[in-house]
């Protein structure tokens, strides 16, 4: 079965990749009951959206944490 993989990259001002995360989604397959196809697609869209959003936010939070630590180190340097 096929899978979809979403790659999320944090890229600096020079275009260099600083970090990369992948979100691997479940197999793409039809539901066992064809009458539920639209319901399953809607559920999948919501699940995928949550997974990708969580990963994007984690990358942003890690970067903000890195910046905050760097700033704190600068402010306490002798």
C-alpha positions as CSV (number, residue, x, y, z in Angstrom):
1,X,0.0,0.0,0.0
2,X,1.1,3.6,-0.6
3,X,1.8,6.1,2.1
4,X,1.9,9.9,2.1
5,X,4.9,11.5,3.8
6,X,4.8,15.2,4.7
7,X,8.3,16.8,5.2
8,X,8.6,19.9,7.4
9,X,11.8,21.8,7.3
10,X,13.2,24.7,9.4
11,X,15.3,26.8,7.0
12,X,17.6,29.7,8.0
13,X,18.0,33.0,6.3
14,X,20.7,31.6,4.0
15,X,18.4,28.8,2.8
16,X,20.2,26.0,4.9
17,X,18.0,23.3,6.4
18,X,18.4,23.5,10.2
19,X,16.0,20.7,11.1
20,X,13.7,18.3,9.3
21,X,10.8,16.3,10.5
22,X,8.6,13.9,8.6
23,X,5.0,13.0,9.2
24,X,4.2,9.6,7.8
25,X,0.5,9.1,7.3
26,X,-1.4,5.8,7.4
27,X,-1.8,3.7,4.3
28,X,-4.2,5.0,1.7
29,X,-6.9,2.4,1.2
30,X,-10.7,2.3,0.7
31,X,-12.8,1.6,3.7
32,X,-14.3,-1.9,3.9
33,X,-17.8,-0.5,3.7
34,X,-18.0,1.7,0.5
35,X,-21.1,3.5,1.9
36,X,-18.7,5.1,4.5
37,X,-16.1,6.4,2.1
38,X,-17.0,10.1,2.6
39,X,-17.2,9.8,6.3
40,X,-13.8,8.1,6.4
41,X,-12.3,10.7,4.1
42,X,-13.5,13.5,6.4
43,X,-12.1,11.7,9.5
44,X,-8.8,11.2,7.7
45,X,-8.6,14.9,6.7
46,X,-9.1,15.9,10.3
47,X,-6.6,13.4,11.6
48,X,-4.0,14.4,9.0
49,X,-4.5,18.1,9.7
50,X,-4.0,17.5,13.4
51,X,-0.9,15.5,12.9
52,X,0.7,18.0,10.5
53,X,-0.2,21.0,12.7
54,X,1.2,19.3,15.8
55,X,4.5,18.7,14.0
56,X,4.7,22.3,12.6
57,X,4.0,23.7,16.0
58,X,6.7,21.4,17.6
59,X,9.2,22.7,15.1
60,X,8.3,26.3,15.9
61,X,8.4,25.8,19.6
62,X,11.8,24.1,19.4
63,X,13.1,27.1,17.4
64,X,11.6,29.6,19.9
65,X,13.1,27.7,22.7
66,X,16.5,27.8,21.0
67,X,16.2,31.5,20.5
68,X,15.2,32.1,24.1
69,X,18.1,30.1,25.4
70,X,20.6,31.9,23.1
71,X,19.2,35.3,24.3
72,X,19.4,34.3,27.9
73,X,23.0,33.2,27.5
74,X,23.8,36.6,25.8
75,X,22.2,38.6,28.6
76,X,24.1,36.7,31.4
77,X,27.5,36.7,29.6
78,X,30.3,38.5,31.5
